[in-house]
């Protein structure tokens, strides 16, 4: 994983917050993926202006926690495999 490259939601997906389900979802032509709170918070940071390291820093501050790097990296490994995220060109 390139920890300094900027991350963005893959343009084949649309990330949005669903009030009725009280969670973030990823919409795509074939359906929808309901994200748990942690995954939603991480994906919401993938706006094309932040790198992995910046996302970790932002979420550690937001939730007043430390050592989130390994958990966030594990999520991104899965997200890249599922093609939910990509690096900004």
N, C-alpha and C positions, 0 to 999 in steps of 0.2 A: 504494500500500500504506500502510495506517495503522500506523505503527511503534510506536505506544503502546497500541494495542488488544490485549487478551488473545486468544491463539490457542488453539484446541482442535481435535482430530481431529473431523471431521464425524461425526455420530452414525449415519450410514449405513455407517460403516466401523468395524472393530475392529483396533486396533494390538496386535500381540503379538510376542514373540520366539520364534522356532522353533528349538529346540535342534538338531533334526535337520539343518536347513539353515544353522545358525549365523548367522542374520540376522533382522531385523525383517520382518514381513509385514503387509500391510493385508488383512483379510478383509472380504468383502462378499457379499451373497446370490448373485451371479453368479460368484464366483470369488475369486482371491487375487492380490495384487501383491507380488512379492518386492522388497524395497528393498535398495539397496546400503548399505554401512556409513554413509556420510555422510548419506544420506536417512533412514535409520533413526534415527541420532542426533538429527537435527533433529526428526523427527516425534515422537520420544520426549519431547521438551521441550514439545510442544503439549498441555499438561494443563489448560489453562484458567486458569493462574495466572501465565503469563509472556507478555510482549509480544515483538514482534520484537527490539527492542533488548536485552531481558533474555536472550533465547535466544542472540543473538550473543555477548553478554558471557559467558554460562555456557559456551558451547562454546569460545570463545577461551581461557578459563581452563582448561577440562578438557583441551584438547589443546595447551596452551601455544603458541598461534599467535595471530597478529594479522591484521587486514585480511580477516576472513572475511565481512564484511557483504555484499559484492557477490555472492559465491557463494551465501550463504544466501538473499539476496533473489531470485536467479535460481531457486533451488529453490522458494521460496514462490510465485513467479509461476506456475510449472508446477503446483504443488500446488493452488493456488486454481482454476486452469483445469480441473483434473481433479476438483475438488470434494472433495479429501482433507481440507482444513482449512477452518475458518471462524472468524470472530470470535465471542467470547463475547457473547451478547445482554445 
